Amino acid sequence: MKVLSFNLLPVTKKPSRRFRKGSKYDPIIDSFLESEHEIVSATVPGKDANYVRIQLKKRIDSRDLKKQIEVSVVNNIIYLEK
């Protein structure tokens, strides 16, 4: 049996996980919140509308904006509603 080489180091505390604090989709949400429109359509060139909808929904959920914004896709066009 081959001997495995390793080191054990004592630590006082386990480090916290590092999460991304923002997203490239946040400007879409921020611009919509700042606008006075109740419903808008959005397009992201080179990205599938359903993929963008999922990413926006994740950001809306993580920012706790579920009661303020609803995102949907109809005919491959993203719609944001207040």
Phi, psi and omega per residue, in radians:
M1 nan 2.331 -3.133
K2 -1.403 2.412 -3.132
V3 -1.450 2.319 3.140
L4 -1.597 2.298 3.122
S5 -1.633 2.320 3.140
F6 -2.728 2.913 3.073
N7 -2.274 2.470 3.012
L8 -2.014 2.277 3.129
L9 -2.141 2.296 3.103
P10 -1.280 2.475 3.075
V11 -2.305 2.723 -3.140
T12 -1.607 -0.457 -3.069
K13 -2.698 2.504 3.082
K14 -1.365 2.318 -3.128
P15 -1.204 2.635 3.103
S16 -1.343 2.692 3.108
R17 -1.200 2.602 3.111
R18 -1.751 2.175 3.126
F19 -2.003 2.627 3.032
R20 -1.180 2.274 -3.079
K21 -1.470 -0.305 -3.140
G22 -2.426 -3.074 -3.132
S23 -2.548 2.695 3.087
K24 -1.236 -0.181 3.106
Y25 -1.615 -0.149 3.112
D26 -1.042 -0.673 3.122
P27 -1.054 -0.541 3.092
I28 -1.133 -0.811 -3.137
I29 -1.140 -0.791 -3.127
D30 -1.082 -0.767 3.135
S31 -1.099 -0.707 3.127
F32 -1.159 -0.739 3.124
L33 -1.103 -0.609 -3.140
E34 -1.344 -0.374 -3.126
S35 -1.322 2.839 3.116
E36 -1.671 0.035 -3.103
H37 -1.381 2.518 3.119
E38 -1.481 -0.501 3.132
I39 -2.534 2.390 3.113
V40 -2.425 2.746 2.996
S41 -1.839 2.642 -3.120
A42 -2.428 2.551 3.039
T43 -2.297 2.535 3.059
V44 -2.167 1.862 -3.090
P45 -0.992 2.343 3.092
G46 1.455 0.021 -3.140
K47 -2.136 2.478 3.070
D48 -1.209 2.415 -3.073
A49 -1.061 -0.690 -3.135
N50 -1.195 -0.613 3.071
Y51 -1.096 -0.797 -3.137
V52 -1.133 -0.675 3.110
R53 -1.038 -0.778 3.134
I54 -1.096 -0.758 3.139
Q55 -1.144 -0.717 3.100
L56 -1.130 -0.723 3.129
K57 -1.083 -0.716 3.093
K58 -1.059 -0.758 -3.134
R59 -1.200 -0.687 3.100
I60 -1.082 -0.755 3.119
D61 -1.137 -0.787 -3.099
S62 -1.204 -0.480 3.111
R63 -1.594 0.063 3.124
D64 0.984 0.854 3.130
L65 -1.948 0.331 -3.061
K66 -1.025 -0.570 -3.123
K67 -1.413 -0.262 -3.080
Q68 -1.755 -0.571 -3.025
I69 -2.296 2.395 3.002
E70 -2.129 2.361 -3.134
V71 -2.079 2.404 3.124
S72 -2.589 2.935 3.110
V73 -2.238 2.266 3.051
V74 -2.350 2.193 -3.135
N75 0.920 0.750 3.086
N76 1.112 0.455 3.059
I77 -2.148 2.335 -3.120
I78 -1.485 2.349 3.082
Y79 -2.140 2.327 3.052
L80 -1.970 2.291 -3.131
E81 -2.216 2.493 3.060
K82 -1.609 nan nan
